[in-house]
Amino acid sequence: MSQPTFALELLRDYVLTDLLGDDYGQVIYWSGKRVARRFPVMPDNELSAFFAEAGWGELTLLKEKGNKFVYELIPPPATQEKATGYHQLEAGFLAEQIAGRFQCVAEGYADVARQSVQITVQLDRKDTYE
Protein backbone atom coordinates (compact mmCIF):
# COMPACT_ATOMS: atom_id res chain seq x y z
CA MET A 1 0.00 0.00 0.00
CA SER A 2 1.34 3.41 -0.95
CA GLN A 3 1.42 6.00 1.84
CA PRO A 4 0.31 9.55 1.05
CA THR A 5 3.19 11.93 1.66
CA PHE A 6 1.48 15.28 1.13
CA ALA A 7 0.93 15.96 4.86
CA LEU A 8 4.53 15.05 5.64
CA GLU A 9 5.76 17.28 2.82
CA LEU A 10 3.67 20.22 4.06
CA LEU A 11 5.09 19.93 7.55
CA ARG A 12 8.70 19.42 6.48
CA ASP A 13 8.86 21.70 3.43
CA TYR A 14 6.89 24.65 4.73
CA VAL A 15 5.93 24.65 8.40
CA LEU A 16 9.10 23.33 10.02
CA THR A 17 11.56 24.96 7.65
CA ASP A 18 9.86 28.34 8.20
CA LEU A 19 9.79 27.90 11.97
CA LEU A 20 13.31 26.55 12.39
CA GLY A 21 15.22 28.31 9.61
CA ASP A 22 18.94 27.50 9.67
CA ASP A 23 18.51 25.23 12.70
CA TYR A 24 16.18 22.91 10.82
CA GLY A 25 18.67 20.05 10.28
CA GLN A 26 19.83 19.93 13.90
CA VAL A 27 16.39 20.26 15.45
CA ILE A 28 14.83 17.66 13.19
CA TYR A 29 17.72 15.23 13.92
CA TRP A 30 17.19 15.51 17.67
CA SER A 31 13.45 15.25 17.13
CA GLY A 32 14.05 11.92 15.39
CA LYS A 33 15.97 10.73 18.44
CA ARG A 34 13.11 11.78 20.72
CA VAL A 35 10.56 9.99 18.53
CA ALA A 36 12.68 6.81 18.70
CA ARG A 37 12.64 6.96 22.51
CA ARG A 38 8.85 6.70 22.43
CA PHE A 39 9.01 3.33 20.69
CA PRO A 40 10.65 0.18 22.02
CA VAL A 41 13.92 -0.81 20.41
CA MET A 42 13.07 -2.65 17.21
CA PRO A 43 14.95 -5.31 15.23
CA ASP A 44 15.78 -4.37 11.63
CA ASN A 45 12.71 -6.04 10.12
CA GLU A 46 10.45 -4.00 12.43
CA LEU A 47 12.42 -0.84 11.67
CA SER A 48 11.74 -1.40 7.98
CA ALA A 49 8.04 -1.85 8.69
CA PHE A 50 8.01 1.28 10.86
CA PHE A 51 9.64 3.37 8.13
CA ALA A 52 7.11 2.15 5.58
CA GLU A 53 4.18 2.82 7.94
CA ALA A 54 5.50 6.31 8.75
CA GLY A 55 5.72 7.10 5.04
CA TRP A 56 9.49 7.58 5.29
CA GLY A 57 10.27 5.00 2.62
CA GLU A 58 11.86 1.59 2.19
CA LEU A 59 14.67 0.89 4.66
CA THR A 60 17.31 -1.83 4.21
CA LEU A 61 20.37 -2.64 6.31
CA LEU A 62 23.26 -2.74 3.83
CA LYS A 63 26.17 -3.39 6.14
CA GLU A 64 26.93 -3.93 9.81
CA LYS A 65 30.59 -4.00 10.76
CA GLY A 66 31.90 -3.39 14.24
CA ASN A 67 30.48 -0.11 15.49
CA LYS A 68 29.10 0.98 12.12
CA PHE A 69 25.69 0.33 10.57
CA VAL A 70 24.89 1.44 7.03
CA TYR A 71 21.28 1.61 5.87
CA GLU A 72 19.78 2.48 2.54
CA LEU A 73 16.56 4.44 2.56
CA ILE A 74 14.56 4.76 -0.63
CA PRO A 75 12.23 7.63 0.21
CA PRO A 76 8.85 8.16 -1.39
CA PRO A 77 9.30 9.65 -4.90
CA ALA A 78 8.03 13.07 -3.84
CA THR A 79 10.85 13.45 -1.29
CA GLN A 80 13.77 11.97 -3.25
CA GLU A 81 15.11 15.31 -4.47
CA LYS A 82 15.33 16.98 -1.05
CA ALA A 83 18.51 18.25 0.60
CA THR A 84 20.45 16.25 3.19
CA GLY A 85 18.87 18.14 6.09
CA TYR A 86 15.54 16.76 5.04
CA HIS A 87 16.42 13.20 6.09
CA GLN A 88 17.89 14.08 9.46
CA LEU A 89 14.69 12.99 11.21
CA GLU A 90 15.23 9.47 9.91
CA ALA A 91 18.96 9.57 10.76
CA GLY A 92 18.22 10.63 14.32
CA PHE A 93 15.56 7.97 14.68
CA LEU A 94 17.91 5.21 13.49
CA ALA A 95 20.76 6.45 15.65
CA GLU A 96 18.61 6.31 18.77
CA GLN A 97 17.19 2.89 17.90
CA ILE A 98 20.72 1.47 17.50
CA ALA A 99 21.86 3.26 20.67
CA GLY A 100 19.02 1.58 22.55
CA ARG A 101 20.03 -1.86 21.29
CA PHE A 102 23.58 -1.50 22.56
CA GLN A 103 22.94 0.86 25.50
CA CYS A 104 25.53 3.34 24.33
CA VAL A 105 25.68 6.61 22.44
CA ALA A 106 25.19 6.50 18.67
CA GLU A 107 25.21 9.21 16.05
CA GLY A 108 23.76 9.04 12.56
CA TYR A 109 24.07 11.03 9.39
CA ALA A 110 22.32 10.98 6.06
CA ASP A 111 24.08 11.14 2.71
CA VAL A 112 21.68 11.79 -0.15
CA ALA A 113 22.28 10.02 -3.46
CA ARG A 114 20.25 10.25 -6.65
CA GLN A 115 17.20 8.20 -5.61
CA SER A 116 18.20 6.95 -2.18
CA VAL A 117 19.66 8.07 1.11
CA GLN A 118 22.49 6.28 2.84
CA ILE A 119 22.19 6.60 6.60
CA THR A 120 25.27 5.66 8.59
CA VAL A 121 25.03 5.07 12.32
CA GLN A 122 28.23 5.01 14.35
CA LEU A 123 28.27 3.61 17.90
CA ASP A 124 30.49 4.86 20.71
CA ARG A 125 30.60 1.78 22.93
CA LYS A 126 32.79 3.62 25.46
CA ASP A 127 29.99 6.12 26.13
CA THR A 128 27.40 3.83 27.72
CA TYR A 129 24.00 4.51 29.26
CA GLU A 130 23.74 4.14 32.99
C-alpha positions, 0 to 999 in steps of 0.5 A: 500500500502506498502512503500519502506523503502530502501531509509530511511534505507540508510539515517538512517543506513549509511549516518546520523549515519556516519555523526553524530556519537555519537550525532545521537540520539539527532540530529535526535530527534531535526530534528523530531521536526523541521519537525513537525513545517513544518506541521500544527498540526494534529489530531491523525487520520491524524498523523497515516496517516502521519506516514504511508505515510512517511514510518515510520509505523503504529501509534496508540494512546494507552493512553492519561491521563493528560499530558501524551500521549502514542503511539504505533508505529509498524515500517516497518519490516526492521526497527523493530530491530533497537536501540532506537536512531533510532526512535528518529525522530518519537519521536521528531515529535510526541512531537512537534505535541502534543506541538503545540496542547497545545501551551506548551513544550512537550518532547518525548522518544521512548522505543523499544520493540520486534516488536513495539516502544512505544513513550511517550510524556510528556507535560509541561503545565507550559512552554507555548509558547508565 
